[in-house]
Amino acid sequence: MPEVKAYYLFEFLIELGVFQETGMAASPLSWQEILAWQAQIGVSLQAWEVKAIKLLSREYVAQMDLAKKANYPMPYGLVKHDKIEVAKHIKNILRG
């Protein structure tokens, strides 16, 4: 898998609000929302960057919809880790 070099898009997505409320449900960010954000912030994104943000927002909302059913985690849920395994991993990194 290629290395991801566009982490800033996740920061932009969070700043935009990830999704928008439309009436009684969450919706992916609209093109207008992204355009307005760019104008307010003074950022000019390339087309592929806007499409990526739109896709991330759409996927987030889709995961929220799936999570309404049993056995699907919410996209913002906490991940539970085995504390002993995490401690071992950190020790190994520090020894490293």
Backbone as CSV, one residue per row, in Angstrom:
resi,resn,N_x,N_y,N_z,CA_x,CA_y,CA_z,C_x,C_y,C_z
1,MET,0.847,-1.182,0.000,0.000,0.000,0.000,0.885,1.236,0.000
2,PRO,0.569,2.230,-0.826,1.410,3.430,-0.876,1.301,4.257,0.407
3,GLU,2.356,4.970,0.686,2.378,5.823,1.872,1.414,6.996,1.685
4,VAL,0.636,7.284,2.703,-0.307,8.399,2.645,0.417,9.676,3.019
5,LYS,0.299,10.688,2.169,0.971,11.964,2.437,-0.031,13.111,2.508
6,ALA,-1.284,12.795,2.740,-2.320,13.826,2.748,-3.090,13.836,4.066
7,TYR,-2.380,13.661,5.167,-3.039,13.666,6.468,-3.730,14.994,6.755
8,TYR,-3.238,16.047,6.139,-3.846,17.355,6.347,-5.311,17.359,5.928
9,LEU,-5.694,16.467,5.012,-7.090,16.404,4.596,-7.990,15.956,5.748
10,PHE,-7.475,15.091,6.617,-8.239,14.687,7.798,-8.423,15.875,8.736
11,GLU,-7.387,16.696,8.867,-7.494,17.892,9.698,-8.532,18.847,9.124
12,PHE,-8.531,19.006,7.800,-9.526,19.856,7.155,-10.930,19.295,7.376
13,LEU,-11.072,17.983,7.246,-12.366,17.335,7.441,-12.897,17.607,8.849
14,ILE,-12.041,17.465,9.846,-12.443,17.719,11.235,-12.833,19.188,11.392
15,GLU,-12.061,20.083,10.799,-12.362,21.506,10.895,-13.701,21.844,10.234
16,LEU,-13.990,21.160,9.130,-15.260,21.349,8.428,-16.453,20.820,9.222
17,GLY,-16.207,19.843,10.092,-17.277,19.277,10.894,-17.651,17.857,10.525
18,VAL,-16.953,17.218,9.622,-17.106,15.820,9.201,-18.417,15.562,8.452
19,PHE,-19.537,16.057,8.972,-20.827,15.881,8.309,-21.689,17.083,8.649
20,GLN,-22.850,17.161,8.017,-23.776,18.254,8.328,-25.127,17.676,8.695
21,GLU,-25.838,18.401,9.528,-27.190,18.005,9.907,-28.154,18.601,8.891
22,THR,-28.997,17.748,8.347,-30.008,18.218,7.401,-31.358,17.686,7.851
23,GLY,-32.072,18.507,8.552,-33.376,18.074,9.049,-33.236,17.092,10.190
24,MET,-33.618,15.832,9.928,-33.633,14.836,10.998,-32.469,13.847,10.923
25,ALA,-31.547,14.064,10.018,-30.463,13.092,9.859,-29.145,13.784,9.524
26,ALA,-28.082,13.027,9.672,-26.757,13.506,9.275,-26.570,13.244,7.787
27,SER,-25.892,14.157,7.111,-25.588,14.011,5.689,-24.113,14.305,5.470
28,PRO,-23.553,13.769,4.392,-22.170,14.141,4.059,-22.088,15.639,3.805
29,LEU,-20.913,16.177,3.962,-20.705,17.592,3.668,-21.076,17.867,2.219
30,SER,-21.714,18.997,1.985,-22.103,19.366,0.626,-20.942,20.101,-0.054
31,TRP,-21.040,20.146,-1.365,-20.038,20.904,-2.129,-20.043,22.364,-1.670
32,GLN,-21.239,22.906,-1.403,-21.362,24.295,-0.984,-20.699,24.539,0.365
33,GLU,-20.857,23.580,1.292,-20.220,23.716,2.604,-18.700,23.767,2.465
34,ILE,-18.174,22.891,1.645,-16.715,22.836,1.453,-16.231,24.115,0.771
35,LEU,-16.976,24.588,-0.236,-16.608,25.819,-0.938,-16.642,27.016,0.009
36,ALA,-17.688,27.102,0.836,-17.796,28.210,1.795,-16.662,28.175,2.803
37,TRP,-16.310,26.979,3.267,-15.201,26.835,4.217,-13.899,27.325,3.594
38,GLN,-13.669,26.923,2.340,-12.450,27.365,1.657,-12.387,28.890,1.576
39,ALA,-13.510,29.509,1.244,-13.561,30.967,1.118,-13.293,31.647,2.459
40,GLN,-13.859,31.107,3.529,-13.692,31.699,4.857,-12.268,31.538,5.383
41,ILE,-11.688,30.397,5.134,-10.358,30.100,5.662,-9.262,30.679,4.776
42,GLY,-9.574,30.863,3.510,-8.568,31.362,2.576,-7.709,30.250,2.003
43,VAL,-8.302,29.071,1.882,-7.607,27.907,1.342,-8.200,27.604,-0.022
44,SER,-7.351,27.245,-0.961,-7.827,26.850,-2.283,-7.377,25.415,-2.534
45,LEU,-8.312,24.488,-2.363,-7.993,23.076,-2.528,-8.064,22.678,-3.997
46,GLN,-7.262,21.687,-4.343,-7.335,21.114,-5.676,-8.557,20.204,-5.744
47,ALA,-8.988,19.920,-6.959,-10.198,19.109,-7.153,-10.091,17.762,-6.448
48,TRP,-8.936,17.090,-6.531,-8.800,15.770,-5.906,-8.899,15.862,-4.390
49,GLU,-8.456,16.995,-3.820,-8.525,17.165,-2.372,-9.977,17.337,-1.913
50,VAL,-10.738,18.121,-2.670,-12.151,18.312,-2.347,-12.899,16.986,-2.485
51,LYS,-12.604,16.241,-3.548,-13.248,14.940,-3.744,-12.904,13.978,-2.609
52,ALA,-11.665,14.024,-2.137,-11.253,13.152,-1.028,-11.998,13.512,0.250
53,ILE,-12.122,14.796,0.539,-12.859,15.237,1.731,-14.318,14.819,1.616
54,LYS,-14.894,14.992,0.453,-16.294,14.596,0.224,-16.468,13.096,0.437
55,LEU,-15.530,12.303,-0.078,-15.582,10.848,0.085,-15.455,10.458,1.560
56,LEU,-14.528,11.069,2.272,-14.356,10.772,3.700,-15.626,11.098,4.480
57,SER,-16.255,12.216,4.173,-17.485,12.598,4.841,-18.596,11.603,4.528
58,ARG,-18.698,11.197,3.272,-19.724,10.233,2.861,-19.529,8.895,3.580
59,GLU,-18.283,8.441,3.679,-17.989,7.174,4.348,-18.278,7.251,5.843
60,TYR,-17.995,8.397,6.445,-18.266,8.584,7.874,-19.763,8.461,8.141
61,VAL,-20.564,9.145,7.320,-22.016,9.089,7.481,-22.524,7.667,7.234
62,ALA,-21.968,6.993,6.251,-22.368,5.601,5.979,-22.071,4.714,7.184
63,GLN,-20.930,4.920,7.827,-20.584,4.137,9.014,-21.521,4.463,10.175
64,MET,-21.919,5.718,10.286,-22.888,6.090,11.323,-24.208,5.361,11.102
65,ASP,-24.635,5.263,9.845,-25.885,4.550,9.525,-25.754,3.060,9.841
66,LEU,-24.622,2.456,9.482,-24.404,1.039,9.782,-24.392,0.783,11.285
67,ALA,-23.852,1.740,12.030,-23.714,1.567,13.476,-25.057,1.555,14.199
68,LYS,-26.114,1.947,13.509,-27.440,1.883,14.118,-27.900,0.426,14.253
69,LYS,-27.256,-0.455,13.502,-27.551,-1.884,13.571,-26.605,-2.522,14.588
70,ALA,-26.933,-3.710,15.020,-26.099,-4.405,16.010,-24.752,-4.784,15.418
71,ASN,-23.737,-4.814,16.257,-22.375,-5.279,15.932,-21.589,-4.381,14.989
72,TYR,-21.992,-3.155,14.825,-21.211,-2.202,14.039,-20.758,-1.085,14.968
73,PRO,-19.468,-0.790,14.995,-18.995,0.288,15.873,-19.283,1.664,15.285
74,MET,-19.520,2.630,16.126,-19.656,4.008,15.663,-18.298,4.480,15.159
75,PRO,-18.253,5.361,14.183,-16.962,5.795,13.636,-16.120,6.585,14.628
76,TYR,-16.738,7.116,15.672,-15.993,7.885,16.658,-15.792,7.114,17.955
77,GLY,-16.141,5.847,17.977,-16.046,5.055,19.198,-14.612,4.852,19.656
78,LEU,-14.480,4.618,20.927,-13.173,4.345,21.503,-12.753,2.916,21.200
79,VAL,-11.484,2.743,20.954,-10.939,1.411,20.716,-10.395,0.900,22.036
80,LYS,-10.808,-0.303,22.411,-10.321,-0.882,23.661,-9.067,-1.695,23.372
81,HIS,-8.056,-1.491,24.191,-6.788,-2.185,24.027,-6.484,-2.989,25.289
82,ASP,-5.751,-4.050,25.106,-5.255,-4.834,26.220,-4.095,-4.047,26.828
83,LYS,-4.255,-3.565,28.044,-3.249,-2.700,28.668,-1.895,-3.391,28.792
84,ILE,-1.886,-4.666,29.066,-0.623,-5.403,29.203,0.105,-5.466,27.862
85,GLU,-0.644,-5.740,26.794,-0.040,-5.795,25.457,0.476,-4.431,25.028
86,VAL,-0.253,-3.388,25.343,0.187,-2.031,25.003,1.459,-1.698,25.768
87,ALA,1.512,-2.044,27.045,2.707,-1.781,27.848,3.921,-2.520,27.285
88,LYS,3.733,-3.782,26.888,4.835,-4.551,26.286,5.310,-3.888,24.997
89,HIS,4.362,-3.445,24.198,4.713,-2.811,22.923,5.500,-1.521,23.164
90,ILE,5.079,-0.728,24.123,5.799,0.522,24.428,7.209,0.205,24.940
91,LYS,7.342,-0.795,25.818,8.672,-1.183,26.304,9.577,-1.578,25.145
92,ASN,9.051,-2.355,24.221,9.840,-2.776,23.066,10.269,-1.596,22.212
93,ILE,9.403,-0.638,22.059,9.742,0.560,21.278,10.859,1.333,21.982
94,LEU,10.722,1.507,23.291,11.718,2.275,24.042,13.070,1.576,24.101
95,ARG,13.063,0.256,24.074,14.323,-0.497,24.078,15.037,-0.353,22.746
96,GLY,14.244,-0.226,21.710,14.590,-0.254,20.392,15.605,0.174,19.602
